[in-house]
Amino acid sequence: MLIGIAPWLAIFVIFYFLMIRPQQQRVKQHQAAIASVKKGDEVITGGGIRGKVTKVGDEEAEVEIAQGVKIRVIKSTISQVLSPNTKPAND
């Protein structure tokens, strides 16, 4: 019986280390980045809108996407927080 279970156990262990564990680490990094969002950070939302954070609340952030145009977004929809000294790849 142990010989019949061993391949399935090996497949699960390999699956865990190649798929599940890296995904859990990415989720933790993303949650930490969202939790540390502060005024002045540049962010990209899930919809692809890029802007600068002007106000941060518990669940929402206010993002300025153009001069004088501010939108409120749910913090969990922020997909990426850009560091202030990041330059575009083509510059």
Secondary structure, DSSP 4 states (H G I P E B T S, - for coil): -HHHHHHHHHHHHHHIIIIIHHHHHHHHHHHHHHHT--TT-EEEETTS-EEEEEEE-SSEEEEEEETTEEEEEEGGGEEEEE-TT---TT-
